[in-house]
Amino acid sequence: MPVTSGDRVLIHLFHRGEPEGWSGGVSDQDMIASSCGIGRTHVPRTLKPLINGGMITEDLGRAPGRPRRVKVYSLTENGTLAAREAIDRCEKEELDWIDDEGLTHHGSVRDVHIEINHLLVSLSMGSIPLPQFLSILKETVPWNDIMWTSASIGHCGSGPLLPNGWKPYVHKDPIKGQTFDNEELVLIDGLLEKDGMAILKGPSGSGKMEMIDLWSRSRGRRGLVLEKGDSGGNCLEGGPWDLLVLLGGGDPDVDRLLHDDNEVKDIRDQDWPSELNGIDLIMTTSADIALKGPVIEIKGMAWDLFRERATSAGLDELLSQELFRSTKGSPVALRSIIGSSDEYIQDLNDMDTEEAVLKVLLSLKKK
């Protein structure tokens, strides 16, 4: 589980890209120490084998705001390959983490890192760069470690501001495993390949976010998920991303609702950060009107998948069937079953079927 300081340096330099205002390199020893969770006095010892191994170069250059030249560092071609391999290797590791409400979550380092940063930004805290996050890894990462690491970095780094009117979306309890057929996921592939954009349309609870989550995980995509709201002046950190998801981004303009030409278009313009322009876009909408454009209708899960997951959680088949019918195969309803205790499931099985379904529906309204 622990990640070497050398790997963290390679990942840090890889994520730096080509920052403005630097000459001769992309980072210095002070930034490497603060970004990689390495003590300042230990940085030279970490860098030496990387330099000798041909992974990074050391030169004299200038950093923004520094009047004198300092030692600066960049990746070589071999270092870039090693950084990519380190990222792939580290992000596949799995761990538990505890959120601000004391709830424990499990997932890959890649998914957990994205989820934690979305939560931090929603709490007006600084997101944690991947190298710094890798420095606090253990089998279970407590909230205090996450909070203090975020506080040590600061509220906002050098990234661009979040788009006006959008804030990070925190999907705390995604359903792991299969929730939609592969044939449905392939529809997203086709639209993104053709148009670079896909709109998922369906009523609340139909599983739009669950489909996006399953698709992005199965394709190995790194997505940034935003929902409508006050950006709070926060910065975009934690990239690079190759997918942008805008929840509600496909909603038609109110003044066009009575027209027949409700064509959904890419809402990104020149005011959006360059990091979010030019990457694949998925937008969702719950609008119950005809829309033009690369639209996929989401009508909930297929019965066989719903039944398999519900009965595996302990729910009897008759109740599973009635819950499926009443919720139109809602993954949200399924998630409430999968995440429940054995005692709760048994209580539902012991109830009258209609009463049990009503209990589940009422519990969804409270969430």
N, C-alpha and C positions, 0 to 999 in steps of 0.2 A: 504493500500500500504506500509507504513513504516514497516520494519522488526525489531523486538526487538534485542537489543544488545546480550541478552542471546542466541537467535537462531543463531545469527551470530558467536558466540563463538563455539557453538556445530558444526556448519557447517565447521568452520575453523579447528577444531581438527579432524573432520572426514576426511577432505581432506589431512591432514598431513600424514596419513598412518603411516609408520614406518621409519622416516628419519634417515639417517646414522649420527653417531657421538653424538646422544642424549642418555642419560641414565636417567631412572626414570620417563620420560614423553616425550611428543612430541612437546611441545611448552612452552614458558615462558611468563611473563606478557608483556615484551617489544614487542615480536612478536605478541601477541594477540592484543595489542593496535594498531600496525601499520597495521595488516592484517584485522582487523574488523571495522576500522573506529571509534574507541573508544578512548577518551582521556586517557592518561596514568594514571592520578590520579583517573579515574573512573573505572579502570579495577577491583580492588579488590571488589568494590561494585557489579559489574556485576557477578563476579565469586562466591561470597558467596552463593546466593540461588541455584546455580547449584551444588555446593559441598554439601550443606545441603539436597538438593533433590536427591542426589545419582546419578547425571548425569555425574559428572566428579570427578576425584581424584586429590588431591594435594600432592606433595611429594617434597623432596629435591633431585636434580639431577644435571647433567651437560649438558650445551649447548655448541656446538662447538665454540671454540674461547673465551670461558669464563673461566678464571682461577679458579674461586670460584664456589661452588655449589649455585644454585638458586632454587626458587620454580618453579616446572614444573608441567604440567597438561596433563591428558589423559582422554579419554572417558571411562565410564563404559559400561556394556552391555546395560543398560537402556538408557544411553546417546547416544549410537550408534543408537538405534532404534529411539530415539527422533530426532537425527540429520537427519536420512533418511526421517522421516516424515516432518521435517522443509524444507528440500530441495524440496521434492515433492510439498509441499504446496506453497512455494515461487515461484518455477519455473512455476507454472500454472497461476500466475498473469499476466495481460497484461498491456502494457504501450506504450507510444510513445517515440521516441528518435530522436534527430537531429544530422545529420552527419556533416563531415567537410566541405561539400558543402552547408550546410543550408537546406538540404532536410529532411523531416520528414518521419520516418518509424514507423510501428506499429507491435507488435508481443508479444508473451509470453516472460516472463523474461528469460526462458531457451534459446529460439531462439535469442533474442536480445543480451544476454550476449555473446553467441558464435560469433554472427555477429560483435559485437563491438570489441571483442578481435582480430578477424581476420583482421579487418580494422586497429587497432592500430599497430599490428605487421607489416602489410604491409607498414605502415608509419614509421617504425623503432622506435616505441614507446613501452613501457612496457605494457603487457596485465594485466588486472585487475582480481584478484582472486574473486570468487563468493561472499565471505563474505564482501569484500571491496565494490564490486559493489552493494550489497544489502543496504549498508549504504547510498547510494546517490539516492535511488529510490524515484521517485515522478511520478505524472501522465505523465509529459513530462520531459525527462532528456536532458538538453542542452549539446551541444558539449563542452562548456567550463568546465562543471563539469567533463565530461569524460576525457578531456585532462589533467586537473589539478590533477585528481585522479591518472591517469596513471603516470604523472611526479613525483608524490609524492612517488610512489613505486619504480621507477628506471627502467632502460632500460632492465635489465635481472635479473630474480630471480634465484632460486636454481634449476630450471628445466633443463633437458638435452637440448642440442642444436638441432635445427631443422635438419632433414636429409640433407646432402649435395645435392644441386641441386633442392631443393623443397622449396616453400614458401607458406604461407597461401593464400587461395583463398577467395575473398570477393564476396559473392552473394548478392548484395544489394537489388534486387527487385524480390524475389521469388514470384511465383504466388500462392496465397492462394487458398485453395479449391481443388476440383478434377480436375486433368489434364490427368490422365490415368486410365484405368479400373482396378478394383481390381484383375482380373485374371492376368494382366501383373505384378502387384506387387508381386503376389504369386510366380511367377517364380524366383524372387530374393530370396524369403524365401527358396525355394527348393535348389538353388545352394549354398547359404551360409550354410545351414544345412548340405549339403553333402560335400562340398569342402572348406568351410570357405572363399570362394572367388567367386566373380561374375564380369564378364567383360561386360560392356554396350557398344555396337558397333553401330555407326550410324553417318551420316554426320553432319556437323555443323548446329545447329539450329533444330535438330531432337528432342531435349528435354531430353538429357541424364541427365543433372543436375536437370531439373525439376522433372524427375522421381525419382532420388535419394532423392531430397528434400521431395517429397510427401511420398515416402516409409519410410524414416527415421522419419518423423513427425508422420505418422500413426502407426509406431511401437514403438514410444517413445525412439528412439536411440539417443545417444549423439555422433555425428560424428565430426571428424577433417578432413577438406577438404584442400588438398594441390594441387598446380599446379606447373609445372616445372618453375624454376627460381632460382635466387640467394637467398639463405637463409639469407644472411646478418649477419650471426653470432647470430641470435636471438634465444631465448630459447622457449621451449614448455611450455606453461602455460595455465591454464584454464581447465585441465582435471578433473577427469579421463574420458577417452573415451572408448566406446565399439565398435566403427566403425572407420575405416580409409578409406577415399576416395582419390584416386590419379587420378586427371584429366590428361589424356594422359599417364597414367601408363601402359595401355594396348597396346601402340604403339609398333609394332615389330621393331627389330633392322634393321637399314638400310641395313646392309650387308646380311640380310635374306629375303629381299623383293621378290627376284626372286625364292625362294625355295617354295616347297609345304608343308613344315612341320613347318609352323609358329604357334607354340604352345605358348600360353600366360602363363607365370609362375609368381608366386609370386616374386616380385623384392626385397623384404625385405631380408636383410642379417644380419650378426652379428654386423655390424656397425650401424644399426638402433637402436634408443632408445628402451629399453625393454618395455616401455609403449605402443609402437606401434607395437610390435611383439606379435603374439598370439591373436590379436583381429580380428574380421571380416574385410575383405578387399573388396572394390569395386573399380575397375579401369575402365576408359573409353578410347575409341579410336575412331578416325574418319577414320582410315585406310580402304580403299576400296578394301580389299583383304580378302581371306578366312583365318579364324583363327581357330585354334584348342584350345579347353579348354571350361570352363564354360561360354559360350558367349550367350548374349541375344541381338538380333537384334532390334534396336529402329528405328521405321519408322514414328515417329510423333504421334500426337493425333488421336483418333478415331473421325469420323465426328460428331457423335451425341454430344460428349462432347465439341468439338470445337464450333459447332453451338450454343449450349446452353450458353456457356460463352460469345461468341461474340455478339449474339443477346441480351443477358441480359445487355451488355454494351451499347446497342443502335444501333449496326450495323445492317442494313437490311439483310434479309436472302440471297438474291441473291448475294450481295457483300461478305457476310460471306462465301458462297459456293465457289466463285471465289478465294478469298484469301486463303481458305483451299487448293484448287486445286493447286494454284501457289506456295504455300510454303510447300506442302505435309504435312499439318497439324502441322506446326511448332509452338510449345509453345512460342517461342521467338516473332513470329509475333502476336500471341494472346496477349502476355504481353504488346506489344506496343499499342494495342487497349484498353485493360482493364485500362491501366494507363493514357489514354488520356482524355482531357476535353470534355464536352458535345458539345462544339462548334466545335472542331476538328472532332468528330464523325459525326456531322450533315454535315459538309463540305464534308466529304467522301461520305455520302449518297447522297448528291446533285450532285456529279460528275458522269461522265461516269464511268461505272464499271471498265474498263481496266485502265483508268486514275487514279482512286482511288487506285487500287491495286499497280500500279507503284509507286504512292506516298508513300504508306506504305513500299514497298520494298526499295525505296531510303532512307527512314528515318532509316531503319534497318542498312544500310551500313554506315551511319554516326555515329552510336553508337559504 
